[in-house]
């Protein structure tokens, strides 16, 4: 699908090298938006930028590690140099590293918190002034945080991942009280089982097998399904805020 309302908007998409982020970037670019692709994986970003350009889209690659404040600051400067002020931010970057809490995997806990929560906050800090300024000028301004069904549905061995996503959902709700009165829309998208690279990061064989069994039993959502929902959300009239969307495979619902 294409969303003409996105034409000439300037969007930042984190985690844009693969999965939902890449699919969202493709759809935004196809709809006429100028798209900034943020990710650590420079090689993949460059391939995607070339793909979008070949299809007539406008996009730039900005390598960034959202767990590093200096990297985010440098990325924001590069974005502003290339495109000026942005009016659409999709916080999509995330990691899912399940293990029993008793395993005490501090390395995984730190990585998930730094990426899923603090990383999102760094991106918000970098671009919230752009969003409020765009809204003050009478333009549509959107912040979309990609959370998860795990934010309020409990899964054994996913406690810390679920906690980071619950925090992101709560953060979104709180930000609506601050940014909504300034005409900046804050939306949360909470996908269920989705076919992305997240499962490849799991180092627990039993949990990898368990998740694989779910994919066998349930036709999963695709990255394009989530991109379509994000694009629909941010293409509504400026007065309409789809504040929270839960999207699940039919057999998981």
C-alpha positions, 0 to 999 in steps of 0.5 A: 500500500501507499500512503500519500499523506506521508509525501514530503515528510521527513522520517527517522527510522531506527533499527532500519537495517532489517525486519520491521525497520527496513520494511517501514523505511521502504513503505515510507519512501514509496509513499514519498517521505524522505527517510533517514535509516539509523542502524549500526550495520552500515553495509546493510543500510547502504544496500537499502539506500541504493534499493530505495533510490533505484525505486525513486525514493529519497533516503540516507544512511546514518550509522548509529549505535543507540546505546551510545550517547555520542553516536546518537548526538552525531547521528542527529547532527548528520540528519539535520545537516542532510534534511533539516528538521524531522517530523516523524520518528519511529523507535523500532530498534530492539533486542530480545534475549530471553533466559530464566532470571535465575541464570543471572545474565546481566550482560543480556539485561544490560543490553536489552535495557540500553537498547529497548528503553534507554536507546529509545530515550536517547533518540527521543531526546535527540529529535523531540525538539524537532517534533514540537517545532514541526507541530508548532508550525502546524505540521503533523508530528509523530513519535512511534514507539515499537513495543511488544505484546510482551509488555502486558502478556507474560511469557516465562523466561522473557521477564526482562525483555517484557519489562523493557517493553512494558517500560516503553509502553508506559513511557509512551503513555506518559509522553502523551501527557507532555507532547499531546498538548503540544500537538505531537502524537505519540503512538505505541505499536505492540506486535505479537509473533512476527517473522524478524531477526529477533529470534536469531539472537537467542542463545538458549537452545531450548527457548530457540526450539520453543520459539521455532515451534510457535512459528510452525504452529502459528502463521506469523505476522510479517515485517510488512504487516507492521510497517503497514500499521505504522504507516497507517497510524502516522497518515491519519489526520493531524487531529487523530492519535491512534495511541496504542495498537496491538497487532497479533497473528489471527491464531495468537489473538 
